[in-house]
Amino acid sequence: MRRFLVIALLAAGTALSVSAAERPTYGPQLEGFDYPHPVRRYDLDSQRQSLSMAYLDVAPRGEANGRSVVLLHGKNFCAATWESAIETLTGAGYRVIAPDQIGFCKSDKPERYQFSFAQLAANTQALLASLGIERAAVVGHSMGGMLAARYALQYPDAVERLLLVNPIGLEDWKAEGAPWRDVDAWYAGELKTDFDSIKRYQREVYYSGRWKPAYERWVEMLAGMYAGPGKQQVAWNQALASDMVFNQPVVHEFGGIRVPTTLFVGQRDRTAIGRDRAPPELAARLGDYPALGKRAAAAIPGARLVEFDDLGHSPQVEAPARFNAALLQALEAR
């Protein structure tokens, strides 16, 4: 019996190692990972260099309603993560633009770049102008929510309405007392990122300990870049982005948003940048999304709050049909 158990354990260990070895690896611009729609490129000059920005431009299916929706991804997400929302929106007659920001996913990852939400907003505005889109509904998830809020503040006339999906930055972590770290420290942490660390973090923080096989695809998407030949390039840009997120809060300017706004907040979310280095008593109270969502809705003039009691950080991934229905309702509401 003991011999049988040893053989079984060895076989299980071998199976696990083979599984890890067989996980896909991708290039620094996510080469090898297929998006649900053709990837287009927008070339721009920014900060004394030529850069290429990847994006999806998906036409409406059936009768067009003449409206456009821009989908802004989070730090640990890509344009492809909006797959189900794109299908729903285009089916309802919307034109959908989903960019990968500079430094992320299929876009260029420059060795030197001053990351700021204002710069990413300007890049996004330049992309939309090149496509002839003067006004659009802007949807931002996670870090993309911080970017969407900055975009609405920076280009209010270009925003038909603002829709924020579990945006991070609903609190100022640095002002709350989370310790600052330099870019080199962010980079050292990013270099340790792999499939297991991404899955562990998302399971605990995004999905309150719950997990579905459908989430694995998006973990593999990220982990494949960290395991690929451009790992250092990917990690460095992610470190620069983390520094931007921590040091450029937009929450203090919510009162200046002057476009119709809807917040979609999964109540099980616990995302808080800097919690890993915060004192225990501070870490315990950061990322309280049930409270943060209400506070943000009260701060943004006329904002509407949609709460998902049983969902976490990514309602569009966790319960796509329910989220997409709520998104359409918010887009079509007077």
C-alpha positions as CSV (number, residue, x, y, z in Angstrom):
1,M,0.0,0.0,0.0
2,R,2.8,2.4,0.9
3,R,4.5,1.7,-2.4
4,F,1.3,2.4,-4.2
5,L,0.9,5.7,-2.5
6,V,4.5,6.7,-3.3
7,I,4.0,5.9,-6.9
8,A,0.7,7.8,-7.0
9,L,2.3,10.9,-5.4
10,L,5.2,10.8,-7.8
11,A,2.9,10.5,-10.8
12,A,0.8,13.4,-9.5
13,G,4.0,15.5,-9.1
14,T,5.1,14.6,-12.6
15,A,1.7,15.5,-14.0
16,L,1.8,18.9,-12.3
17,S,5.3,19.6,-13.6
18,V,4.3,18.6,-17.1
19,S,1.2,20.8,-16.9
20,A,3.4,23.8,-15.8
21,A,5.9,23.1,-18.6
22,E,3.1,22.9,-21.2
23,R,1.6,26.3,-20.3
24,P,1.8,28.7,-23.3
25,T,4.4,31.4,-23.5
26,Y,3.9,34.6,-25.5
27,G,6.1,37.4,-26.9
28,P,6.4,40.8,-25.3
29,Q,3.6,42.1,-27.4
30,L,1.5,39.0,-26.6
31,E,2.5,37.4,-29.8
32,G,0.9,33.9,-30.0
33,F,-2.3,34.8,-28.1
34,D,-5.3,35.3,-30.4
35,Y,-7.8,38.1,-29.8
36,P,-11.5,37.6,-30.6
37,H,-11.3,40.2,-33.4
38,P,-8.6,41.5,-35.8
39,V,-6.0,43.6,-34.1
40,R,-5.3,47.0,-35.7
41,R,-2.4,49.3,-35.1
42,Y,-2.2,53.0,-34.4
43,D,1.2,54.6,-34.8
44,L,2.0,57.6,-32.7
45,D,4.9,59.8,-31.7
46,S,5.1,60.2,-27.9
47,Q,7.9,61.3,-25.7
48,R,10.4,61.5,-28.5
49,Q,9.8,58.0,-29.8
50,S,7.6,56.2,-32.3
51,L,5.2,53.8,-30.7
52,S,2.5,51.4,-31.9
53,M,-0.8,51.0,-30.1
54,A,-2.9,47.9,-30.6
55,Y,-6.7,48.2,-30.6
56,L,-9.9,46.4,-31.7
57,D,-12.4,48.3,-33.8
58,V,-15.5,46.2,-34.0
59,A,-18.4,47.3,-36.2
60,P,-22.0,46.8,-35.0
61,R,-23.8,43.7,-36.1
62,G,-27.2,44.3,-37.7
63,E,-28.6,47.8,-37.5
64,A,-26.1,50.5,-36.2
65,N,-27.4,53.0,-33.6
66,G,-24.7,55.6,-34.5
67,R,-23.0,55.4,-31.1
68,S,-19.5,54.3,-30.1
69,V,-18.3,52.7,-26.9
70,V,-14.6,52.7,-25.7
71,L,-13.5,49.9,-23.4
72,L,-10.5,50.6,-21.2
73,H,-8.8,47.5,-19.7
74,G,-7.2,47.2,-16.3
75,K,-3.6,46.6,-15.3
76,N,-4.0,42.8,-15.2
77,F,-6.3,42.7,-18.2
78,C,-6.2,43.3,-22.0
79,A,-8.6,44.4,-24.7
80,A,-9.4,40.7,-25.3
81,T,-10.8,40.4,-21.8
82,W,-13.8,42.5,-22.9
83,E,-14.8,39.7,-25.3
84,S,-18.3,39.0,-24.1
85,A,-19.0,42.8,-23.7
86,I,-17.9,43.4,-27.3
87,E,-20.3,40.8,-28.6
88,T,-23.2,42.2,-26.6
89,L,-22.5,45.8,-27.5
90,T,-22.0,45.2,-31.2
91,G,-25.1,43.0,-31.2
92,A,-27.0,46.0,-29.8
93,G,-25.8,48.3,-32.6
94,Y,-22.8,49.9,-31.0
95,R,-19.4,50.4,-32.6
96,V,-16.8,49.2,-30.1
97,I,-13.2,50.4,-29.7
98,A,-11.0,48.5,-27.2
99,P,-7.4,49.6,-27.1
100,D,-4.4,48.1,-25.4
101,Q,-2.6,51.0,-23.7
102,I,1.1,51.6,-24.4
103,G,3.0,49.3,-22.1
104,F,0.3,46.6,-22.1
105,C,-0.6,43.5,-23.9
106,K,-0.2,43.8,-27.7
107,S,1.0,47.4,-27.7
108,D,4.6,48.6,-27.6
109,K,6.5,48.4,-24.3
110,P,9.1,51.2,-24.3
111,E,12.3,51.0,-22.3
112,R,11.7,54.6,-21.2
113,Y,8.3,56.2,-20.8
114,Q,6.8,58.6,-18.3
115,F,3.6,56.8,-17.5
116,S,0.7,59.1,-16.4
117,F,-3.0,58.8,-16.7
118,A,-3.0,62.1,-18.5
119,Q,-0.6,60.7,-21.1
120,L,-2.6,57.5,-21.6
121,A,-5.8,59.6,-21.9
122,A,-4.1,61.7,-24.6
123,N,-3.0,58.6,-26.4
124,T,-6.6,57.3,-26.3
125,Q,-8.0,60.6,-27.5
126,A,-5.5,60.7,-30.4
127,L,-6.6,57.1,-31.4
128,L,-10.2,58.1,-31.4
129,A,-9.6,61.2,-33.4
130,S,-7.7,59.2,-36.0
131,L,-10.9,57.0,-36.3
132,G,-13.2,60.0,-36.6
133,I,-14.9,59.4,-33.3
134,E,-15.7,62.7,-31.7
135,R,-17.8,61.5,-28.8
136,A,-18.2,58.1,-27.1
137,A,-19.4,56.3,-24.0
138,V,-16.3,55.4,-22.0
139,V,-16.2,52.2,-20.0
140,G,-13.2,51.6,-17.7
141,H,-12.4,48.6,-15.5
142,S,-9.9,48.4,-12.6
143,M,-6.9,50.6,-13.6
144,G,-8.9,51.4,-16.7
145,G,-11.5,53.0,-14.4
146,M,-8.8,55.4,-13.1
147,L,-7.9,56.2,-16.7
148,A,-11.6,56.6,-17.7
149,A,-12.1,59.1,-14.9
150,R,-9.0,61.1,-16.0
151,Y,-10.2,61.0,-19.6
152,A,-13.6,62.4,-18.6
153,L,-12.0,65.2,-16.6
154,Q,-9.5,65.9,-19.4
155,Y,-11.9,65.6,-22.4
156,P,-15.4,66.1,-21.0
157,D,-16.9,67.1,-24.4
158,A,-15.7,63.8,-25.9
159,V,-17.5,61.7,-23.3
160,E,-21.2,60.9,-23.8
161,R,-21.3,59.0,-20.5
162,L,-18.8,57.4,-18.1
163,L,-19.2,53.8,-16.9
164,L,-16.7,52.6,-14.2
165,V,-16.5,48.9,-13.4
166,N,-14.8,48.2,-10.1
167,P,-12.4,50.9,-10.6
168,I,-9.3,51.0,-8.4
169,G,-8.2,54.3,-6.9
170,L,-11.5,54.9,-5.1
171,E,-9.2,55.6,-2.1
172,D,-5.8,57.2,-1.9
173,W,-3.6,54.4,-0.6
174,K,-0.5,56.6,-0.1
175,A,-2.5,59.2,1.9
176,E,-4.1,56.4,3.9
177,G,-0.6,55.3,5.0
178,A,0.4,52.5,2.6
179,P,4.2,52.7,2.3
180,W,5.7,54.2,-0.9
181,R,8.2,52.1,-2.9
182,D,10.4,53.0,-5.8
183,V,10.2,51.7,-9.4
184,D,13.1,49.2,-8.8
185,A,11.1,47.6,-6.0
186,W,8.0,47.4,-8.2
187,Y,10.2,45.8,-10.9
188,A,11.7,43.2,-8.5
189,G,8.2,42.1,-7.5
190,E,7.1,41.9,-11.1
191,L,10.0,39.7,-12.0
192,K,8.6,37.1,-9.6
193,T,5.2,37.0,-11.3
194,D,4.1,33.7,-12.8
195,F,1.0,31.7,-13.4
196,D,0.7,30.5,-9.8
197,S,1.2,33.9,-8.3
198,I,-1.3,35.6,-10.7
199,K,-3.9,32.9,-10.0
200,R,-3.4,33.0,-6.2
201,Y,-3.7,36.8,-6.2
202,Q,-6.8,36.9,-8.4
203,R,-8.5,34.1,-6.5
204,E,-8.0,35.7,-3.1
205,V,-8.5,39.4,-4.0
206,Y,-10.7,39.5,-7.1
207,Y,-13.0,36.5,-6.5
208,S,-13.0,36.2,-2.7
209,G,-11.5,32.7,-2.7
210,R,-13.7,31.3,-5.4
211,W,-12.5,30.1,-8.8
212,K,-13.9,28.9,-12.1
213,P,-12.0,27.2,-14.9
214,A,-13.1,30.0,-17.3
215,Y,-10.8,32.4,-15.4
216,E,-7.7,30.2,-16.3
217,R,-7.6,31.6,-19.9
218,W,-7.0,35.2,-18.7
219,V,-4.3,34.0,-16.2
220,E,-2.5,32.2,-18.9
221,M,-2.7,35.3,-21.1
222,L,-0.8,37.3,-18.5
223,A,1.5,34.6,-17.3
224,G,2.5,33.7,-20.9
225,M,4.1,37.2,-21.3
226,Y,6.0,36.9,-18.0
227,A,7.2,33.4,-19.1
228,G,8.2,34.5,-22.6
229,P,11.3,35.9,-24.1
230,G,10.3,39.5,-23.3
231,K,9.8,38.9,-19.5
232,Q,12.1,41.8,-18.4
233,Q,10.5,44.2,-20.9
234,V,7.0,43.2,-19.7
235,A,7.9,43.4,-16.0
236,W,9.6,46.9,-16.4
237,N,6.5,48.4,-18.0
238,Q,4.3,46.9,-15.4
239,A,6.5,48.3,-12.7
240,L,6.2,51.8,-14.3
241,A,2.4,51.3,-14.5
242,S,2.2,50.3,-10.8
243,D,4.2,53.5,-9.9
244,M,1.6,55.5,-11.8
245,V,-1.4,53.9,-10.2
246,F,0.0,54.3,-6.7
247,N,1.2,57.9,-7.1
248,Q,-1.5,59.5,-9.3
249,P,-4.9,59.2,-7.4
250,V,-7.9,60.7,-9.2
251,V,-10.3,60.1,-6.3
252,H,-9.8,63.7,-5.1
253,E,-11.1,65.1,-8.4
254,F,-14.4,63.1,-8.6
255,G,-16.4,66.2,-7.8
256,G,-15.2,67.7,-11.1
257,I,-16.6,65.0,-13.3
258,R,-19.4,66.6,-15.3
259,V,-20.7,63.7,-17.5
260,P,-23.4,61.2,-16.7
261,T,-21.7,58.4,-14.6
262,T,-22.6,54.9,-13.6
263,L,-20.5,52.8,-11.2
264,F,-20.7,49.0,-11.3
265,V,-19.3,47.6,-8.1
266,G,-18.8,43.9,-7.2
267,Q,-19.1,43.9,-3.5
268,R,-16.7,41.0,-2.9
269,D,-13.7,42.9,-4.4
270,R,-10.8,43.6,-2.0
271,T,-8.3,45.2,-4.4
272,A,-6.0,47.7,-2.8
273,I,-2.6,48.6,-4.2
274,G,0.1,48.7,-1.5
275,R,-1.8,46.5,1.0
276,D,1.0,43.9,0.9
277,R,3.3,46.4,2.7
278,A,0.8,48.1,4.8
279,P,0.5,47.6,8.6
280,P,-2.1,44.9,9.5
281,E,-4.7,47.3,10.8
282,L,-4.5,49.4,7.7
283,A,-4.4,46.4,5.4
284,A,-7.6,45.1,7.0
285,R,-9.6,48.3,6.1
286,L,-8.2,49.0,2.6
287,G,-10.2,47.9,-0.4
288,D,-13.6,48.0,1.3
289,Y,-15.6,48.2,-2.0
290,P,-19.1,48.2,-0.5
291,A,-18.1,51.4,1.3
292,L,-15.9,52.8,-1.4
293,G,-18.5,52.4,-4.1
294,K,-21.1,54.4,-2.1
295,R,-18.5,57.1,-1.3
296,A,-17.5,57.4,-5.0
297,A,-21.2,57.6,-6.1
298,A,-21.8,60.4,-3.6
299,A,-18.7,62.3,-4.7
300,I,-19.4,62.2,-8.5
301,P,-22.3,64.6,-9.3
302,G,-25.5,62.7,-10.2
303,A,-23.7,59.3,-10.3
304,R,-25.7,56.1,-10.3
305,L,-24.4,53.0,-8.4
306,V,-25.1,49.4,-9.5
307,E,-24.0,46.9,-6.9
308,F,-23.4,43.2,-7.5
309,D,-23.6,41.6,-4.0
310,D,-22.2,38.2,-5.0
311,L,-19.5,39.3,-7.5
312,G,-15.9,40.5,-7.1
313,H,-13.4,42.7,-9.0
314,S,-14.4,41.6,-12.6
315,P,-18.1,41.2,-13.0
316,Q,-17.7,41.1,-16.8
317,V,-15.6,38.0,-16.4
318,E,-17.4,36.4,-13.4
319,A,-21.0,36.9,-14.6
320,P,-20.9,38.2,-18.2
321,A,-24.5,37.9,-19.1
322,R,-25.7,39.7,-15.9
323,F,-23.0,42.4,-16.3
324,N,-23.7,43.0,-20.0
325,A,-27.4,43.4,-19.3
326,A,-26.6,46.0,-16.7
327,L,-24.2,47.7,-19.0
328,L,-26.7,48.0,-21.8
329,Q,-29.3,49.3,-19.4
330,A,-27.0,52.0,-18.3
331,L,-26.0,53.0,-21.8
332,E,-29.6,53.2,-23.0
333,A,-31.0,55.0,-19.9
334,R,-32.1,58.6,-20.3
